[in-house]
Amino acid sequence: MIGPRPLDAVATVVTGDDVTSPFTGARAAFFHVALLELGGAGAEHALGEMVLGDVVVLRVAEAGVDVALVVRRATVRLVSVRTGGTPLDALARLPPEAVPLLARSRGQGTPCFREHAVRQGARVRLRATVEGSGSRAFVRDDLAPVFVDELLGGG
């Protein structure tokens, strides 16, 4: 692998669980967080999503390469259905990324979050344009969209 080329492969998260969630205090390599407003009778209004984390390294065993990506620039897609939500604590220390999302609130329900932790050892599907040589590569998010897809049973 030398120049930019597309990659669609199953990978394992090798980055340690160094990110601490501002919502729950849990630790993971990165978090996908959905903010929403829950009202009566199961009414739900999505406020938006964010990814909390920085540079994450994924090991693509079949290609023998470790791929680094800035995970907050990726679109994280979850396949397992998540319902309900945890109400936001008024005293919680929210990350700056949450502020514009919460501004979308209609004021007709309780602001809540759904957090999904992606931990070291989890398996994901990476679809991106990558560049590098030898056993190291990096994602070129300036050339094409980057998708990190949850795999069921992926850890």
N, C-alpha and C positions, 0 to 999 in steps of 0.2 A: 504494500500500500504506500503510494507516494502522494500523488496529487489528490485533489478532492474527488470523492466517489461516494455513491449512495450506499448505505448500510441498512439492512433490515435483518436483525438477529436477536436471539434470546441472549440476555446478559445477566450477570450476577453483580449486585452492588458490593463493591469491596471497600468503599469508604466507611470509616467507623461511624458509630452513632454519636456524633459530636454536636448535633444541633438540638437545642432545648426548646420545646414548644412554649411560647408565651401564654398559651391557653391552658395547658394541662401540666406542664413541667416534665412531660415525657421526653425521652431522648430518642433520636433516630438520625439516619443519614440525611433525610429530608422529609418534609411534611406537605401533604396536599390538604388545604383547608377550604371548605365551602362556608360562606356566611349566608344566612337566610333569616327570614322573618316568619315565625310560626304563629298563626292565628287560631281562632276557634274552629271547630269542626274539621280539623286537619288541613286548614288552608295554609299554603306555603308559598312564599315569595322569595325567589333566589336573588341575593344581592350581589353575588360574584364569587370568584374562586381566586386563590393565591397559592403559590408554592414557596415554602420557607426552607431555605438551604442555600448553599453556595456551590462550589465546585464539587461534583460527585464523579467518582471513577467507577466505571462499569467494566467488568471483565467479560469479553466475548471469547469463550473457550474455543469454539470451533475455528475462529480465525487466529487464536493465540495472541490477542491484543487487548490492552487495557485502554479504554476510551474515556477521556475526561470531558465533562460538559458542565456548563453553568446551568444548573437545574431550574433556576427560576425563569430562565428564558424558554424552557420547554413547555409543551402542552402535556399535562399528565392526564391520562384517561383511565378511569376506573371501570371495572366490569361488574363488580359486586354492588348490589343495590344498597344504599344507605338511607335509612329513614330516621325521622325524629331529629333531634338536635339538642345540644347542651346550651342552656341559656348563658349569655355572656355576663360575667360578673362585672358590675358597674365599676369596680375598683381594679379590674384586670388591666395589666399593662399590655396594651394592644400594639402590635407592630405597625409601623407607619403605613404599610400596604393595606391595612384594614380600613383606614379612615375614609378614602373615597368610596369604598364598597358600602360602608355603613351609611354614608350620605344618601344612598339610594333607598333607604328605608322609607316605607309609606306611613310608618307610625301606627300601623293597624295590627301589630302583633309583637311578640317577644323576639328581640334579636338573639339569634343562636348561631352555633357553629357545629360543623361536622369535621372531625380531624381524622386523617388517614396517615399513619406513620409508615414510612418505607425504611426498613432497617437493613443493616449490614447483613448480607447473605440472601436477601430477597432476590427473586428472579423477575426480570421485567423484559419487555420487548422494546428494543431501541430502534427507531426509524429516523435516520438523520443522514446528512452529508458529513463525512469525516475525512480527515487528512492526517498523515503522519508516516512514520517509517519504523521498521522493526516491530517491537512489541508495544509501542506507544502511539496513540493517536488522540486527536481532539476533534470535537464537534465544531463544524463550521455553521453556526446558527445565522451567520450573515448571508449564507448562500441559499438556504432552504429551511422550511419549518422543521422543528424537532419534536418528535412524539415519544413519550415514555409511557408504555401501556402496562397496566397491572396484569399479571398472570395469576389465575386462580391457583391456589396452592403454592404460590411463589414465595412464601415466607413472611 
